[in-house]
Amino acid sequence: MKHLVNQWENIVQLVQNIGGEGHLYMDSVATENEIVMTERKLDIKLPLSLKEALLRVSKAIDVCWEFPDELIVPKPYKDNSFGKLQWNLHELEVLCDERDQKRLLIHHVGNGDLITIDVADDQPDGEVYYWYEDESTEYLLAKNVAHFLNNLTTLCLIGLEVEQVEWFLSSEGLCADNPLALKWIKWFWSLGKKPVIDYSTTGDILRLITHLGEIRPKQMMQLTQMDRSEVKQELLTSSLLENEWYRALLLGELFGSEIREWVLSLWEGADENLLKERSYLTAKCLPIHIGLPLVIKFVEEQHMTGYEAFHHLSYFRANDVIQWMTNYATLPFEGWDKLFAASDPTWEDLTQWLTSDEKRHMFIAINAIGALLSFREPTYFADRLAYGEKPFTIRNLPNSLQVAKFFEEFKQTGRGRNRYHYIDAFLHLLTSMR
């Protein structure tokens, strides 16, 4: 079994060489006395090939690797971006399945499931199983630990979550010589023979964003350095970027008013699945006196709730939205409070709404204070693209003493008393910023 260690070292080294992460920890080998003591504690005989691994390889092993984020793993292996194998003689545990069959737990899978070995009295070298945490399902991984380690190592120490091993399973467990396995092994080892992270075209960047599941500053910067006409064409026509929201964000951020006519054309026949994207692009690419009336009319025609309206009007960051809300926004307040907070509110807006005879205005305004506080927390890069870098705040705010005096008088009215913690948190923030 010692030859396995050399292969583990090679796997970890390859991943590190291409910019990924990996490590291999090995304790000393187990002693015969440690084996005996463990068997007494667990009241079982350790499986023969597990015992051999403990005595000849290590009593505790932790080997793992993870590709760099920028590496796109080909389908159907997209979930195999990391691998991990562990065992520890002193952490072995005996479990019983629903048939009262003893199983030796040797490894916790990252998703909560378990790798176990059959340790029935009539199984001196029991089979290795993947066992769902809720005990609802299991499937065979290998006829014993030796076969398990050999096949897992040949498969480049793939991760053991169900999505990672399903392509390599047969009726006899993990298979390292079926066509899918051979293709995976060939691709993995080819990584050490050529550059693997070379994104030189717009298409490459869009594939990477799809792979990452998010837009990152680095990819945004790369797009700004490429040919603008090529980037625009790819974003408008390519299917390489699967997330339509990200497509809209990139178009709006990179091209703004340059695509004004195209954005206007979206209002001629809207795709029902891209309405939020159309509203964002309208806010980003059209003059406010043209774009805002289009979106407000749409919101009114659809009789939108507060949350729905927020996802169409908040991108304008415009005080005109609050003036429109005066007559349109209703209870329940959810969503309207966030829209108020995102729409460049002034101190005059806030105080007028808090002291209004309209109950709905007071509830929206006081909850908007809480929304403003939440907006101050760090956001995803995509959110910063959507809303811009301008901080969410209250415009024309007087000095902190005047603010405190107003809120103290407001509290004395008893209105909205269940939400005074928003006011207290806001005042605390003002004090800390002095």
N, C-alpha and C positions, 0 to 999 in steps of 0.2 A: 504493500500500500504506500510505501514511502515515495514512490514515483509520482503519486498524486500531488505531493507538495510542490515539486518542481513545476508542474503544470499550473497550479494555483498561482505560484509566483509569476509565471509568464503571463497569465491572464491579467493579474493586477498591474504588472509593469506595462503591458500594452495599453491599457486604459489610461494609466497615468501619462504615458507618452503622447497621447492625443488630447490631453488637456482635461481628462476626467479625474475622478477620485477613486482611491482604492487602498485597502490595507489588508495585511495578513498578520494575525496574532496567533502564536502557538505557545502553549504552555509545555512543560516537560511531559514526557510520557507517564502514564499511570504505572503504579507498582502493583504487584500481585496482591499485596495487602489492601491497597485502596479498592481494588476490584472486589475482594472478599467482603470488606466492610460495607460497600455500597449494596452488594447483593443481600446482605443480612438486613440492612436498613429497609430496603424495598421489598424484601421477602420474595425475590425472584432470582432466576439465573439470567444474567445478561446474555443477549444473543451473541453467538460465537463471533460473527464478523464485526459486530460493534466492539466486542471485547478486544479483537485484534487491532482495530483502529485506535482504541484507547491505549493499548500496550505498545504499539509500534509507531503511531503517528503523534498523537497528543491526547492528553486527558481533557484539554479545553482548546477549542479552535474557534476563531472568528475571522472569516475571510469575506470581504465584500468589495464591490466595485460599482461605480456609477458613471455612465457616459456624461460628457459635458452637455449642457442644455442645448447647445447649437447643433448637436449631431442628430440628424433625422434618421431614425431607424426605419427600414423599409417594412411595408406591410407584408405579411400579417404579424410581424414581430414587434409592432410599435410599443407594446407594453414591456418589452425586454430591454429597457434602458438601464437596468441595474440588476445585480445578483447578490446573493448572500447565503452563506452556510455557517451554521453554528452548532456546537455541542459543548457540554460541560459535564464531566462525570459527577460533580457534586450538586448539579441542579437537575439531574434526572428525576422523573416523577412517574408514578404508576397511576393510570386512570382506568376506569371501567366503562365499557360502552353499554348500550341499552340491553344487550344480551348478557351482561355481567362478564364480558370477555376482557381480560387484562390487556392494556396497551401501555407501552413505555413511551412517554413524551420526551422527544429529543430536541425539538426545535419549534419555536413560536414563529409562525409566518407573520409578516408585517400587517396583514389585514385581519389578524386575530385568529386565523385558523391554525391547525396543528400538524406537525409531522410526527407520526407515531410508529411504533414497531409492535407487531403481534408477539406477546410474550406468554402465550399459553404454555402449559407444562409439556405439551406434545410438540412444541415448536422450538427446537434448540437454536434455530437461526431464522427467526420469524420474518414475515413480509413487512415491507415499509409501506405505510398508507398516508395519504393526505386526508385529514379528518376535519370536517367543518366544525367550527366552534360550537354551533348549536346541536352537533351530533346528528344532524338530519341526513348527511351524505358523506360518503367516503369513496376514494378510488385508489387503486393500487399504483404505487410508484416503482416498486422493485421487489424481487423475491427475497432479497436480504440486503443488509447494509453495504456489503461489498459491491453488489451490482448497482445499488443506488449511487454510491460515490463515484464509481467508474463512469456510469452514463451521465451523471450530472456534470462531472468534470469534462467529459468529451463534449458536452453541450455548452462548454465555456462558463460553467457555474451560473446558469440562468437563475433568475429569481424563482421562488417556489410558490408564488401566488397563482391561483387557478388560471387567471388570464395569461400567465407567462408560460405555463407548462402544457396547456391544452393542445397545442400544435404538435407536441412531441410524445403524446401518450398512445399506447397500444394496449391490447388486452393483457400484456405482460408487464405493463408499467412504462416508465420512461424509455423511449427508443431513440438511439443516437444515430441510426442508419437509414431512417426513412427519407424520402426526397426532401421534405420540409426541413428536417434536421440537418441533412447534409448541406442544403442551401444556406441555412443559418450559420453553420460552422465555417463554411467557406467565406461568407461575408464578414463574420467577426474577425477572422485572422487576416483578412485583406486590409483591415483598418491600419495595420502596422506597416503597410507597404506603399501607402500613397497619402497625400493630403486629403483630409476628410471634411475640413471646415473651410470651404472656399466659396463664399457667397458673393459672386461677382455680377449677377444680373438681378433685375427687379423680380423676376420669377422666383429666383432662389430665395430672396428675402420674404416674399409672400408665402412660399412653402414653409419657411422657418417660422413665421408668425403663426401659421396654422398649426404647426408642430408644437410650438410652445404654448399655444392657447392664450396668448396675450401679446400686446404690443409692448416692446421695451424701448427705452431711450436709444440704445445702440442701433437697433434696426431702423428707428426713425431717422437717426443721423445718417445711416448708410443710404437711405432713400433720398435724402436731401442732396447727396453728393452724386447722384446718378442723373442721367439724361432726363430732363423734366418731361419731355414729350413721350418718352418710353414709359416712364412711371405712370403718367396720366392714362395712357392707353391700356396698360396692364390693369390698372385699378378699375377702369371703366368696363373692361371686356373680359378679363381673365377669370377663370374659375379656380385658380390656385389658392386664393384666399377664401376659405369657406365661411368665415364669420362676417356677415353683412354689416354688422355694427362696426367692426374694425375697419372694413372697407370705407364706410362713411366717415369715420374719424380721420383716416389717412387722407381722403380726398379733401375734407374740410380744412384740415390743418395745413396740408401741403399746397393747396391751390386756391382756397378761399374764393374771392370774387372772380377769379379766372374762369370758373365753371358756372358762372351765374346763369347763363342761358340754359345749360343742361339741367340745373336744379329747377328752374322755372318749368321746364318740360315735364318734370316729375309730377307736377300738379295737374297735368292734362289727363293722366290715367294712372292712378296710384296702384302699386302692388300692395295688396292688403297685408302682406307680410313685412313690408318695409316702411310702415307709416312713421315709426319713431325715427328711423334714419332720415326720412324726408324732412321731418321737423327740425332735426339737428342741422342738416345741411342748409335748410332755409335760414336758420339763425346765423350760421357761420358764413354763408356765401352771399346773402342778399342784403341790401340796405334795410335797416330796421323798419322804415316806413312802408316798405313793400312786403317784407317777410312776416313781420308780426301780425298784421291783419289777416294774412292767409292762414296762419296757424290758429289764431283766435277764432276765426270763422269755422274752421274745421272742428275745433274743440266744442264750440257751441252746437254745431250741427249733430255731433255725436253724443251730446248730453253727457259729457265725461265727468267722472268722479274726480276728487282731488288728486288721487295717486295717478290716474290716467293723464290729467291735465299737467301734472308735474313733469311727466316724461315727454311732454311735447313743448312746454313753454319755458322750462327752467334754463334751457341753453341760451336764451336771449340775455339773461342776467339784466333785465330791463325793468326800471321802476314803473314803466307804463303798464306792466302786467299787474302790479298791485292796484293801480287805479281801476283797471278792468275788473279785478277780483272784488272790488268794493260792492258791486251789485250782483256779481255772478256766483261767487263762492258761497257755499252753504255748509251746514252741519250734515254729516259728521266732518270734523276738522281734518282728519287724516289726509295727508297729501297737500292740502291747502297750506298748512303750516310750513312745510318744506318749500313750497313754491314761493310763499311770502319771503322766507329767509333767503332764497336764492335770487330774488328779484331786486337787488340793490335797494333795500328798505332804508328810509331815512328815519331819524329820531322822531320827526313829526308824524310819519306814517305810524310808527309803533305806538306812540302815545295816543294818537287819535283812535286807533283801533282798540287799544286797551281800555280806554274810557268811553268807548261808544255805547250807546243804548242798545245796539245790536249784540245780542249774546254771541252770535256766531263770530263777529269780529273780535271780541275779547278772547274767545277760546283759540281762534286761529293765531292771534298775535302772541299770546302767552306761550303757546306751544312752539311758535316760531323762534322764540328765544332758545328753547331747548334744541331746536333744529340747527340754529346757528352754532351752538356749542359743539354739536356733533360734526358739523362741517369743518370745524377747525382741526379735527384729527387727520393724520396722514391718509392720503387717498392713493388709489392705484394710478399708474401713469395714464391709463386710458381715461380715468375720470378727470385728470388734469387737462387732457386734450379736449374733453367734452366741454368743460366749464371754464377753461382758461386759467391763468395763474393769478388773476386778481382775487385777493382773499375775500371770503364771505364775512361781511361786517355790517354795522349800522352806520350809515352816512350822517354827517352833521351831529355826531354824538357830542353833548356838552361835557363839562368836566365831571369827574367821578362823584364829587359831592352833590352836584345837581341831579345826577342820575340816581344816586342813593336816596336823595330826598323824594324824588318822584315815586320811586318804588315803595318807599316806606309809606307814603300817603296812599298808594294804590293798595297795599296790603291791608291798611286800616278799613278799606271798604269791604273786605272779606270775599271779594270776587275771585273765583278761580283758586281758592286757597289750597286745593290739592296739588297745585302745580307751582307753589312758591319755591320749591327746590331748584327750579330752572332759574328763577330770579336770583336766588342766593348764589348759585354757581356762576352766574354772569357777573354779579357784583364782585365775587372773589377773583374772577379773571381780570376785571378792570383794576382791582387793587394790586394784583401781582404784576401788572404791566406798568405801574407808575415808575 
